[in-house]
Amino acid sequence: MKTKDLRPQTDDQIATTLGEMKREQFNLRFQAATGQMEKPARVREVRRTIAKIKTLQGQRATVATKEA
């Protein structure tokens, strides 16, 4: 997922997306442990998407505290 796709989303939508990505990361960990992983590169993509979402949430929190 690209950052430009995440920016227009609301905070609730971003939180939902983060939950989905964490759930997928959990499932990928189990697939890796049992040797059933089809796309090993997906682990890296999910991890980076989670980082992008957390960065965006941090930026929004910083802007919100400066405005208040």
Jmol script that loads the backbone (N, CA, C; Angstrom):
load data "model"
ATOM      1  N   MET A   1       0.846  -1.173   0.000  1.00  0.00           N
ATOM      2  CA  MET A   1       0.000   0.000   0.000  1.00  0.00           C
ATOM      3  C   MET A   1       0.892   1.238   0.000  1.00  0.00           C
ATOM      4  N   LYS A   2       0.548   2.175  -0.816  1.00  0.00           N
ATOM      5  CA  LYS A   2       1.326   3.402  -0.932  1.00  0.00           C
ATOM      6  C   LYS A   2       0.853   4.430   0.093  1.00  0.00           C
ATOM      7  N   THR A   3       1.759   5.328   0.455  1.00  0.00           N
ATOM      8  CA  THR A   3       1.435   6.373   1.414  1.00  0.00           C
ATOM      9  C   THR A   3       0.370   7.301   0.852  1.00  0.00           C
ATOM     10  N   LYS A   4       0.424   7.562  -0.447  1.00  0.00           N
ATOM     11  CA  LYS A   4      -0.572   8.456  -1.046  1.00  0.00           C
ATOM     12  C   LYS A   4      -1.973   7.863  -0.992  1.00  0.00           C
ATOM     13  N   ASP A   5      -2.070   6.540  -0.872  1.00  0.00           N
ATOM     14  CA  ASP A   5      -3.372   5.895  -0.713  1.00  0.00           C
ATOM     15  C   ASP A   5      -3.876   6.016   0.723  1.00  0.00           C
ATOM     16  N   LEU A   6      -2.969   6.140   1.670  1.00  0.00           N
ATOM     17  CA  LEU A   6      -3.337   6.207   3.081  1.00  0.00           C
ATOM     18  C   LEU A   6      -3.724   7.615   3.529  1.00  0.00           C
ATOM     19  N   ARG A   7      -3.081   8.618   2.974  1.00  0.00           N
ATOM     20  CA  ARG A   7      -3.287   9.993   3.439  1.00  0.00           C
ATOM     21  C   ARG A   7      -4.745  10.463   3.409  1.00  0.00           C
ATOM     22  N   PRO A   8      -5.512  10.183   2.346  1.00  0.00           N
ATOM     23  CA  PRO A   8      -6.897  10.689   2.348  1.00  0.00           C
ATOM     24  C   PRO A   8      -7.836   9.959   3.304  1.00  0.00           C
ATOM     25  N   GLN A   9      -7.408   8.854   3.886  1.00  0.00           N
ATOM     26  CA  GLN A   9      -8.272   8.095   4.785  1.00  0.00           C
ATOM     27  C   GLN A   9      -8.421   8.819   6.123  1.00  0.00           C
ATOM     28  N   THR A  10      -9.561   8.573   6.771  1.00  0.00           N
ATOM     29  CA  THR A  10      -9.787   9.152   8.095  1.00  0.00           C
ATOM     30  C   THR A  10      -8.986   8.363   9.129  1.00  0.00           C
ATOM     31  N   ASP A  11      -8.936   8.887  10.331  1.00  0.00           N
ATOM     32  CA  ASP A  11      -8.202   8.219  11.411  1.00  0.00           C
ATOM     33  C   ASP A  11      -8.796   6.844  11.717  1.00  0.00           C
ATOM     34  N   ASP A  12     -10.113   6.738  11.676  1.00  0.00           N
ATOM     35  CA  ASP A  12     -10.762   5.450  11.944  1.00  0.00           C
ATOM     36  C   ASP A  12     -10.442   4.429  10.860  1.00  0.00           C
ATOM     37  N   GLN A  13     -10.437   4.872   9.615  1.00  0.00           N
ATOM     38  CA  GLN A  13     -10.117   3.971   8.513  1.00  0.00           C
ATOM     39  C   GLN A  13      -8.670   3.495   8.610  1.00  0.00           C
ATOM     40  N   ILE A  14      -7.785   4.394   8.998  1.00  0.00           N
ATOM     41  CA  ILE A  14      -6.373   4.037   9.139  1.00  0.00           C
ATOM     42  C   ILE A  14      -6.206   3.027  10.276  1.00  0.00           C
ATOM     43  N   ALA A  15      -6.914   3.230  11.368  1.00  0.00           N
ATOM     44  CA  ALA A  15      -6.835   2.296  12.489  1.00  0.00           C
ATOM     45  C   ALA A  15      -7.349   0.911  12.080  1.00  0.00           C
ATOM     46  N   THR A  16      -8.398   0.887  11.283  1.00  0.00           N
ATOM     47  CA  THR A  16      -8.932  -0.383  10.787  1.00  0.00           C
ATOM     48  C   THR A  16      -7.921  -1.076   9.884  1.00  0.00           C
ATOM     49  N   THR A  17      -7.309  -0.305   9.007  1.00  0.00           N
ATOM     50  CA  THR A  17      -6.298  -0.855   8.105  1.00  0.00           C
ATOM     51  C   THR A  17      -5.116  -1.401   8.897  1.00  0.00           C
ATOM     52  N   LEU A  18      -4.723  -0.689   9.941  1.00  0.00           N
ATOM     53  CA  LEU A  18      -3.625  -1.154  10.791  1.00  0.00           C
ATOM     54  C   LEU A  18      -3.978  -2.486  11.444  1.00  0.00           C
ATOM     55  N   GLY A  19      -5.194  -2.607  11.928  1.00  0.00           N
ATOM     56  CA  GLY A  19      -5.641  -3.862  12.530  1.00  0.00           C
ATOM     57  C   GLY A  19      -5.605  -5.015  11.533  1.00  0.00           C
ATOM     58  N   GLU A  20      -6.028  -4.749  10.311  1.00  0.00           N
ATOM     59  CA  GLU A  20      -6.001  -5.776   9.265  1.00  0.00           C
ATOM     60  C   GLU A  20      -4.563  -6.199   8.947  1.00  0.00           C
ATOM     61  N   MET A  21      -3.672  -5.217   8.877  1.00  0.00           N
ATOM     62  CA  MET A  21      -2.270  -5.522   8.554  1.00  0.00           C
ATOM     63  C   MET A  21      -1.619  -6.329   9.677  1.00  0.00           C
ATOM     64  N   LYS A  22      -1.928  -5.993  10.927  1.00  0.00           N
ATOM     65  CA  LYS A  22      -1.366  -6.745  12.050  1.00  0.00           C
ATOM     66  C   LYS A  22      -1.890  -8.174  12.072  1.00  0.00           C
ATOM     67  N   ARG A  23      -3.171  -8.349  11.728  1.00  0.00           N
ATOM     68  CA  ARG A  23      -3.753  -9.682  11.659  1.00  0.00           C
ATOM     69  C   ARG A  23      -3.086 -10.491  10.553  1.00  0.00           C
ATOM     70  N   GLU A  24      -2.840  -9.843   9.402  1.00  0.00           N
ATOM     71  CA  GLU A  24      -2.166 -10.525   8.310  1.00  0.00           C
ATOM     72  C   GLU A  24      -0.733 -10.883   8.691  1.00  0.00           C
ATOM     73  N   GLN A  25      -0.057  -9.990   9.386  1.00  0.00           N
ATOM     74  CA  GLN A  25       1.312 -10.263   9.833  1.00  0.00           C
ATOM     75  C   GLN A  25       1.334 -11.464  10.771  1.00  0.00           C
ATOM     76  N   PHE A  26       0.358 -11.552  11.650  1.00  0.00           N
ATOM     77  CA  PHE A  26       0.247 -12.681  12.574  1.00  0.00           C
ATOM     78  C   PHE A  26       0.078 -13.986  11.796  1.00  0.00           C
ATOM     79  N   ASN A  27      -0.817 -13.972  10.812  1.00  0.00           N
ATOM     80  CA  ASN A  27      -1.054 -15.165  10.001  1.00  0.00           C
ATOM     81  C   ASN A  27       0.183 -15.546   9.194  1.00  0.00           C
ATOM     82  N   LEU A  28       0.895 -14.562   8.689  1.00  0.00           N
ATOM     83  CA  LEU A  28       2.108 -14.845   7.920  1.00  0.00           C
ATOM     84  C   LEU A  28       3.189 -15.469   8.807  1.00  0.00           C
ATOM     85  N   ARG A  29       3.246 -15.034  10.069  1.00  0.00           N
ATOM     86  CA  ARG A  29       4.208 -15.634  10.993  1.00  0.00           C
ATOM     87  C   ARG A  29       3.925 -17.119  11.191  1.00  0.00           C
ATOM     88  N   PHE A  30       2.648 -17.460  11.318  1.00  0.00           N
ATOM     89  CA  PHE A  30       2.289 -18.868  11.466  1.00  0.00           C
ATOM     90  C   PHE A  30       2.595 -19.652  10.205  1.00  0.00           C
ATOM     91  N   GLN A  31       2.337 -19.063   9.053  1.00  0.00           N
ATOM     92  CA  GLN A  31       2.650 -19.734   7.795  1.00  0.00           C
ATOM     93  C   GLN A  31       4.145 -19.985   7.675  1.00  0.00           C
ATOM     94  N   ALA A  32       4.938 -19.028   8.097  1.00  0.00           N
ATOM     95  CA  ALA A  32       6.390 -19.184   8.033  1.00  0.00           C
ATOM     96  C   ALA A  32       6.854 -20.285   8.980  1.00  0.00           C
ATOM     97  N   ALA A  33       6.256 -20.358  10.145  1.00  0.00           N
ATOM     98  CA  ALA A  33       6.658 -21.358  11.130  1.00  0.00           C
ATOM     99  C   ALA A  33       6.301 -22.774  10.686  1.00  0.00           C
ATOM    100  N   THR A  34       5.191 -22.909   9.953  1.00  0.00           N
ATOM    101  CA  THR A  34       4.760 -24.233   9.517  1.00  0.00           C
ATOM    102  C   THR A  34       5.253 -24.579   8.119  1.00  0.00           C
ATOM    103  N   GLY A  35       5.951 -23.651   7.481  1.00  0.00           N
ATOM    104  CA  GLY A  35       6.502 -23.911   6.153  1.00  0.00           C
ATOM    105  C   GLY A  35       5.481 -23.850   5.040  1.00  0.00           C
ATOM    106  N   GLN A  36       4.383 -23.164   5.239  1.00  0.00           N
ATOM    107  CA  GLN A  36       3.322 -23.086   4.239  1.00  0.00           C
ATOM    108  C   GLN A  36       3.272 -21.749   3.511  1.00  0.00           C
ATOM    109  N   MET A  37       4.285 -20.940   3.657  1.00  0.00           N
ATOM    110  CA  MET A  37       4.262 -19.606   3.091  1.00  0.00           C
ATOM    111  C   MET A  37       4.420 -19.654   1.578  1.00  0.00           C
ATOM    112  N   GLU A  38       3.501 -18.979   0.886  1.00  0.00           N
ATOM    113  CA  GLU A  38       3.540 -18.940  -0.563  1.00  0.00           C
ATOM    114  C   GLU A  38       4.385 -17.775  -1.070  1.00  0.00           C
ATOM    115  N   LYS A  39       4.236 -16.616  -0.439  1.00  0.00           N
ATOM    116  CA  LYS A  39       4.959 -15.421  -0.867  1.00  0.00           C
ATOM    117  C   LYS A  39       5.763 -14.856   0.309  1.00  0.00           C
ATOM    118  N   PRO A  40       7.009 -15.241   0.445  1.00  0.00           N
ATOM    119  CA  PRO A  40       7.816 -14.740   1.554  1.00  0.00           C
ATOM    120  C   PRO A  40       8.016 -13.218   1.523  1.00  0.00           C
ATOM    121  N   ALA A  41       7.958 -12.629   0.359  1.00  0.00           N
ATOM    122  CA  ALA A  41       8.151 -11.181   0.241  1.00  0.00           C
ATOM    123  C   ALA A  41       6.985 -10.409   0.851  1.00  0.00           C
ATOM    124  N   ARG A  42       5.839 -11.059   1.010  1.00  0.00           N
ATOM    125  CA  ARG A  42       4.667 -10.394   1.580  1.00  0.00           C
ATOM    126  C   ARG A  42       4.915  -9.974   3.024  1.00  0.00           C
ATOM    127  N   VAL A  43       5.758 -10.703   3.734  1.00  0.00           N
ATOM    128  CA  VAL A  43       6.097 -10.349   5.122  1.00  0.00           C
ATOM    129  C   VAL A  43       6.715  -8.951   5.153  1.00  0.00           C
ATOM    130  N   ARG A  44       7.616  -8.723   4.245  1.00  0.00           N
ATOM    131  CA  ARG A  44       8.293  -7.426   4.170  1.00  0.00           C
ATOM    132  C   ARG A  44       7.318  -6.311   3.799  1.00  0.00           C
ATOM    133  N   GLU A  45       6.426  -6.584   2.839  1.00  0.00           N
ATOM    134  CA  GLU A  45       5.442  -5.585   2.422  1.00  0.00           C
ATOM    135  C   GLU A  45       4.520  -5.204   3.573  1.00  0.00           C
ATOM    136  N   VAL A  46       4.046  -6.198   4.302  1.00  0.00           N
ATOM    137  CA  VAL A  46       3.133  -5.946   5.417  1.00  0.00           C
ATOM    138  C   VAL A  46       3.840  -5.157   6.510  1.00  0.00           C
ATOM    139  N   ARG A  47       5.072  -5.536   6.806  1.00  0.00           N
ATOM    140  CA  ARG A  47       5.834  -4.835   7.847  1.00  0.00           C
ATOM    141  C   ARG A  47       6.031  -3.364   7.467  1.00  0.00           C
ATOM    142  N   ARG A  48       6.316  -3.109   6.220  1.00  0.00           N
ATOM    143  CA  ARG A  48       6.527  -1.729   5.777  1.00  0.00           C
ATOM    144  C   ARG A  48       5.225  -0.937   5.759  1.00  0.00           C
ATOM    145  N   THR A  49       4.133  -1.587   5.400  1.00  0.00           N
ATOM    146  CA  THR A  49       2.840  -0.912   5.420  1.00  0.00           C
ATOM    147  C   THR A  49       2.461  -0.525   6.843  1.00  0.00           C
ATOM    148  N   ILE A  50       2.722  -1.412   7.791  1.00  0.00           N
ATOM    149  CA  ILE A  50       2.460  -1.099   9.201  1.00  0.00           C
ATOM    150  C   ILE A  50       3.287   0.109   9.629  1.00  0.00           C
ATOM    151  N   ALA A  51       4.535   0.163   9.215  1.00  0.00           N
ATOM    152  CA  ALA A  51       5.400   1.292   9.559  1.00  0.00           C
ATOM    153  C   ALA A  51       4.877   2.586   8.942  1.00  0.00           C
ATOM    154  N   LYS A  52       4.394   2.521   7.700  1.00  0.00           N
ATOM    155  CA  LYS A  52       3.840   3.717   7.049  1.00  0.00           C
ATOM    156  C   LYS A  52       2.617   4.220   7.795  1.00  0.00           C
ATOM    157  N   ILE A  53       1.762   3.294   8.206  1.00  0.00           N
ATOM    158  CA  ILE A  53       0.550   3.684   8.924  1.00  0.00           C
ATOM    159  C   ILE A  53       0.898   4.320  10.263  1.00  0.00           C
ATOM    160  N   LYS A  54       1.826   3.718  10.992  1.00  0.00           N
ATOM    161  CA  LYS A  54       2.218   4.272  12.292  1.00  0.00           C
ATOM    162  C   LYS A  54       2.889   5.637  12.139  1.00  0.00           C
ATOM    163  N   THR A  55       3.660   5.816  11.088  1.00  0.00           N
ATOM    164  CA  THR A  55       4.290   7.106  10.828  1.00  0.00           C
ATOM    165  C   THR A  55       3.229   8.160  10.554  1.00  0.00           C
ATOM    166  N   LEU A  56       2.248   7.821   9.736  1.00  0.00           N
ATOM    167  CA  LEU A  56       1.166   8.741   9.417  1.00  0.00           C
ATOM    168  C   LEU A  56       0.363   9.094  10.663  1.00  0.00           C
ATOM    169  N   GLN A  57       0.096   8.103  11.518  1.00  0.00           N
ATOM    170  CA  GLN A  57      -0.623   8.378  12.767  1.00  0.00           C
ATOM    171  C   GLN A  57       0.186   9.315  13.656  1.00  0.00           C
ATOM    172  N   GLY A  58       1.495   9.108  13.717  1.00  0.00           N
ATOM    173  CA  GLY A  58       2.349   9.982  14.520  1.00  0.00           C
ATOM    174  C   GLY A  58       2.367  11.401  13.990  1.00  0.00           C
ATOM    175  N   GLN A  59       2.414  11.545  12.679  1.00  0.00           N
ATOM    176  CA  GLN A  59       2.395  12.873  12.081  1.00  0.00           C
ATOM    177  C   GLN A  59       1.091  13.588  12.387  1.00  0.00           C
ATOM    178  N   ARG A  60      -0.006  12.859  12.285  1.00  0.00           N
ATOM    179  CA  ARG A  60      -1.311  13.465  12.572  1.00  0.00           C
ATOM    180  C   ARG A  60      -1.437  13.843  14.041  1.00  0.00           C
ATOM    181  N   ALA A  61      -0.874  13.037  14.921  1.00  0.00           N
ATOM    182  CA  ALA A  61      -0.919  13.343  16.349  1.00  0.00           C
ATOM    183  C   ALA A  61      -0.094  14.599  16.657  1.00  0.00           C
ATOM    184  N   THR A  62       1.043  14.729  16.001  1.00  0.00           N
ATOM    185  CA  THR A  62       1.890  15.897  16.190  1.00  0.00           C
ATOM    186  C   THR A  62       1.191  17.159  15.723  1.00  0.00           C
ATOM    187  N   VAL A  63       0.541  17.088  14.579  1.00  0.00           N
ATOM    188  CA  VAL A  63      -0.194  18.242  14.055  1.00  0.00           C
ATOM    189  C   VAL A  63      -1.343  18.588  14.983  1.00  0.00           C
ATOM    190  N   ALA A  64      -2.023  17.599  15.502  1.00  0.00           N
ATOM    191  CA  ALA A  64      -3.160  17.834  16.395  1.00  0.00           C
ATOM    192  C   ALA A  64      -2.726  18.510  17.700  1.00  0.00           C
ATOM    193  N   THR A  65      -1.570  18.121  18.237  1.00  0.00           N
ATOM    194  CA  THR A  65      -1.112  18.731  19.477  1.00  0.00           C
ATOM    195  C   THR A  65      -0.621  20.148  19.244  1.00  0.00           C
ATOM    196  N   LYS A  66      -0.067  20.428  18.090  1.00  0.00           N
ATOM    197  CA  LYS A  66       0.385  21.798  17.779  1.00  0.00           C
ATOM    198  C   LYS A  66      -0.791  22.730  17.578  1.00  0.00           C
ATOM    199  N   GLU A  67      -1.875  22.207  17.022  1.00  0.00           N
ATOM    200  CA  GLU A  67      -3.061  23.039  16.788  1.00  0.00           C
ATOM    201  C   GLU A  67      -3.823  23.313  18.071  1.00  0.00           C
ATOM    202  N   ALA A  68      -3.734  22.411  19.016  1.00  0.00           N
ATOM    203  CA  ALA A  68      -4.508  22.562  20.257  1.00  0.00           C
ATOM    204  C   ALA A  68      -3.876  23.512  21.219  1.00  0.00           C
TER     205      ALA A  68
END
end "model"
wireframe off; spacefill off
backbone 0.3
color backbone group
